[in-house]
């Protein structure tokens, strides 16, 4: 896993919107635009999303693993796209997919 190239990294639409909410609330408009470019446009990280059909999967993950909406969204996206969850959040440790800490993939 070490040396992961950007093309093998994915960002959920939920995480992108969360970043936008935080940065725009702090009046960091240009930082948000640079992040979009650095991560997605020139960075090669791919964006994934869950549509309406994914809402049942989110609820299922929330119920099964006692996750909040945000973590359940990440879990459902990882399930749908066959991805590894990379997070500092230990809530994923008690799920079937588990997680990798960021330091484990860099």
Protein Blocks (a to p, Z undefined) as FASTA:
>chain_A
ZZpafklpccdfklmmmmmmmmmmnopmklmmmmmmmmmmmnopacddddfklmmmmmmm
mmmnopafklmmmmmmmmmnopacddfblklmmpmnlpadfklmZZ
